[in-house]
Amino acid sequence: MSINSIEPATFLFEDDGSIPNNTKLPLIFYAGVFDDLTPELIEEAFHASEWGNSWRASVFPFPHYHAEAHEELGCFIGSATIRLGGAKGI
């Protein structure tokens, strides 16, 4: 499946008092775009989008945000339940 063939879901979140969120740039969620890829191809896709510093690990189990950076996350195997946008997010 190609990222060009998937319509992403987008979400905007207000500042919730602990996570400031960006009210102008949305969270962009592409479900299933990496279904047929290897970890190496996922990393290549990130690098092609000029997203560097890839690592293979789990996500933090606590709320956090990046004040001056964006984050891209790909799940190769298994599943994850992640809250995005702070306590009032999704």
Secondary structure, 3 states (H helix, E strand, C coil): CCHHHCCCEEECCCCCCCCCCCCCCCEEECCCCCCCCCHHHHHHHHHHCCCCCCCCCCCCCCCCCCCCCCCCCCCCCCCCCCCCCCCCCC
